[in-house]
Amino acid sequence: MSGLTAGRPSRTGSNTAKTLSILAGDEKPARVNFELAQSKHRALKAYAASQGKTIKELLTDYIDQLPLDV
């Protein structure tokens, strides 16, 4: 037997922890969209990759560090 199994890749354990952590809170996620010059996007993407993160992870970490007393 080849060891391959049928199923959706998104159902694997690697994404389960992230999905559960999002669902654990009562807040619904909100989408943030904005225009950015292509050169700035490339620079941001390269920086995020150099940190081993996605742009989403990089920006989320930055926002988490802001003193947001709302």
Stockholm file with secondary structure:
# STOCKHOLM 1.0

chainA/1-70         MSGLTAGRPSRTGSNTAKTLSILAGDEKPARVNFELAQSKHRALKAYAASQGKTIKELLTDYIDQLPLDV
#=GR chainA/1-70 SS CCCCCCSCGGGSHHHHHHHHHHHHSSCCCCCCCCCCCHHHHHHHHHHHHHTTCCHHHHHHHHHHHSCCCC
#=GC SS_cons        CCCCCCSCGGGSHHHHHHHHHHHHSSCCCCCCCCCCCHHHHHHHHHHHHHTTCCHHHHHHHHHHHSCCCC
//
